[in-house]
Amino acid sequence: MKVTMSCVGLRNLLQGLSFSVKYYSSINHLQTTCPCSKIKAKKCHILNCSECTCTHRTAPSGSILPWRFFSCKEGTRISSKRKQNTSVVTSELLHKNLLKSEQENWNDISPIYKPMTKRIKEKLEEFHNKYTFNSESPRMRFGGNVYFEENGCIFLSKADDDEGNVDILFSTDDLGFSDAFIQRIRISPDQTYMAISLKSESSEEATCVIMKLGHFPVVKKVIPSVFSFEWAANDVLYYTTQKNLKCQNVFMTTFTYQKHTKLVYTEQDARFFVDIYLTKDRRFLTINSNSKTTSEVWLVDCRNPFALPALVQARTKGVIYHIEHRNDELYILTTYGEPAEYKLMKAPVASSGKENWQLVYALEKKTKLVDFEMFSDDCIMFLKKAGHLYLNVISFVSHSVQSIKLPTWACEFELESHPEHTTSTCYFQLSSPVHPPKRFAYSFKENNLIEQAVQEVPIITNCHTTRLLAKSKDETLVPITVFHNKNSEELHRKPLLVHVYGAYGIDLNMSFKEEKLMLIEEGWILAYCHVRGGGELGLSWHKDGCQHNKLKGLHDLKACIMLLHELGFSQPKHTALAAASAGGVLAGALCNTDPELIRAMVLQAPFVDVLNTMMKTHLPLTIEEQEEWGNPLEDEKYMKYIKSYCPYQNIKPQFLSRHMKMINGYH
């Protein structure tokens, strides 16, 4: 498991500000990733409808999966002994009977697919071995010491040691955490203490282990249910606790002779999620309270970590902001002002209110800020514009901006580890669904981009990338990225796999996957529809596809698929639609409204019951989700609007068969 040594709170901010859903359990419908931990947690909402039951029948076996019919309209008989707590019993019977019948059905039909499954597994293994390379674990350097993690162990080496000598500081096996993986590492400024978060696949909460380093490292403290943590001083640790998928409390604990722990901050608004991190120069620890649309930041002076936190700017509805520090000035990445896209501003530490914010740099319209990294004399912005990636370097010394267009094949980027504040070179990787990661470096001294010579995996040369624009119902142009084999002929006869997400301002995942490349070599066409609700064209693109604009994402998806077919990329009978998590809303809605456009769907932990979920405020995340879907309990317009597109509310008999594979969890 790869571990990232430093937390970058901004990356959470840029991923749609879904702070409270990035790391959550399999009972939540979101499938996102923590860009700091690289932990990829699949999420799903579990059906909890007390008024529904399921019946099914199995069609005769054939060359395709038998049809499966489900109905939630009929009643369920419950024995008189179990009529107490009827709703719970009904739901329990529904799930158990459905799972049992589906397992029996799969056991009956699965043998005919074993030869095909075996061939696919062998092919995938071949691609995995061919295109996977062993990348070095991220390193965190403190003076002459280097810390890194591999295979559940944390090692210490000397920066000038060329012989590979290392000391083991921590092992999950030795301390009884054999089923856990290391999620985050923090070293105290004087390197006396090390804090580690451990998380197992079976738990949604992490445990923080604090160790005192030395010749014989010892465990000093174990804190359960910890989400984020940072060292404010040599022996002062700030951390947040997680309860019911929420983080709302910040604590401070010390390890001196006067050991104590105290509550520092509590968030009262259920829509907000609290996270902490250090500015890159380690001057301030920031307490960040964020909803999906609004931010509030408090500063802890690391030179005086026991002082009360100071407010930067009181929360203002619709204003997102993130704080960095340089030379006694706060650098503020924010949506404040018009247009409501990201801008870089600055203000004195002593007078940090928004009335004192001065513009440094503003993004152009329809530009997505993918990532932001602060250095001693520069900052780097990774941008996405018109389907292409750009690297913008803003110099605080020369007050200039250099914009570099990255290779056209690149769709995703990832910073290598967390660069040092004073480094002269920034390393990152570029990839696409069908291009393995390739290493690049930007040199601040030379002001140029360097393509690294070493390439351990083959370069893909037989794949063609096409970028299209589909005209949606309201004339809006919607981007599509298409991949296919250059040698393919008669593309209208080839199978097409369409991908969609369209929620939370999060881009479609377009990082490299061996299975995508395998499909290309098998003759498939891959299409990625960047519909509204996602974040590919900036904050306005998300805003134009959330709450009362959700149907625009559906119209975009329909327009994209129709354009693909019109241009000769496959045809409906060879088209499949893939979606995960909240992408299931648009995929399910399309299946209800325009089933003739597709033949099959693959849904991974799909969110398909928006209405019932948003009406159940006892669920941990429902309140904060209102900023994405609306509040049907307080607004009848939202009730009717959600009903109009919610996949579960619009199920109806269809003459055309849609073959669906749904991957879910059950608790």
Helices and strands as residue ranges (DSSP letters): H 9-14, G 19-21, E 32-33, E 40-41, G 80-82, H 86-109, G 110-113, H 114-131, E 139-142, E 145-150, E 153-158, E 166-171, E 180-187, E 193-200, E 206-212, E 218-233, E 236-243, E 246-254, E 261-266, E 273-278, E 284-290, E 295-301, E 310-313, E 321-326, E 329-334, E 343-348, G 354-356, E 358-362, E 367-374, E 378-385, E 388-395, E 401-405, E 412-415, E 425-432, E 435-443, E 448-451, E 463-471, E 477-485, G 491-493, E 496-499, H 514-521, E 525-529, H 539-543, G 547-549, H 550-566, G 572-574, E 575-580, H 583-593, G 595-597, E 600-604, H 610-614, H 622-629, H 636-645, G 647-650, E 659-663
